[in-house]
Amino acid sequence: MGAPGSLLPLPILLLLLGGAESGSHSLQYFLTAVSEPGPGVPEFTLAGYVDGQRFVEYDAEAQQMRPLAPWVREARPEFWERENQVHKLRQTCFRGKVRSHEHLYNQSRGEKGSETQW
Ligand SMILES: *[C@@H]1O[C@H](CO)[C@@H](O)[C@H](O)[C@H]1NC(C)=O
């Protein structure tokens, strides 16, 4: 479920982490989309981790990133604008993926004549 991301704002994060001692850091985003959202089950969720520590999460309803770690709260408005933009795109992209996978699944089910429910 890890998100291979070409759109990650890595340079900005590296700037934020600039004060840290040299060495490799990890940046991970976990994205989840569901085909049938409901109460307590949002259509799309996203959480970002630096070195295994959750530092941001995405509020899919407000379409805005929320800072969790103290160091990221100090980021400039431009950072949040870009984050919101990128993850809004991801939300849209994931919605499309869920539909196309559902479509493929339905198609294959039709060909095989299986009774399985999506
Ligand atoms: C797939 O099948 C389900 C159940 O028959 C249906 O509710 C859903 O709309 C279908 N999805 C697509 C993308 O065709």
The ligand as a Tripos MOL2 file, in Angstrom:
@<TRIPOS>MOLECULE
LIG
   14    14     1     0     0
SMALL
NO_CHARGES

@<TRIPOS>ATOM
      1 C1        -19.5580   -3.3920  -10.5710 C.3       1 LIG1
      2 O1        -20.5790   -4.2460  -10.1300 O.3       1 LIG1
      3 C2        -21.2550   -3.8100   -8.9610 C.3       1 LIG1
      4 C3        -22.2070   -4.9160   -8.5200 C.3       1 LIG1
      5 O2        -22.8770   -5.4860   -9.6040 O.3       1 LIG1
      6 C4        -21.9370   -2.4830   -9.2530 C.3       1 LIG1
      7 O3        -22.6000   -2.0060   -8.1180 O.3       1 LIG1
      8 C5        -20.8960   -1.4480   -9.6810 C.3       1 LIG1
      9 O4        -21.5200   -0.2450  -10.0400 O.3       1 LIG1
     10 C6        -20.1040   -1.9780  -10.8570 C.3       1 LIG1
     11 N1        -19.0070   -1.0390  -11.1010 N.am      1 LIG1
     12 C7        -18.6010   -0.6440  -12.2820 C.2       1 LIG1
     13 C8        -17.5010    0.3380  -12.3190 C.3       1 LIG1
     14 O5        -19.0820   -1.0960  -13.3280 O.2       1 LIG1
@<TRIPOS>BOND
     1     1     2 1
     2     1    10 1
     3     2     3 1
     4     3     4 1
     5     3     6 1
     6     4     5 1
     7     6     7 1
     8     6     8 1
     9     8     9 1
    10     8    10 1
    11    10    11 1
    12    11    12 1
    13    12    13 1
    14    12    14 2
@<TRIPOS>SUBSTRUCTURE
     1 LIG1         1 GROUP 0 **** ****
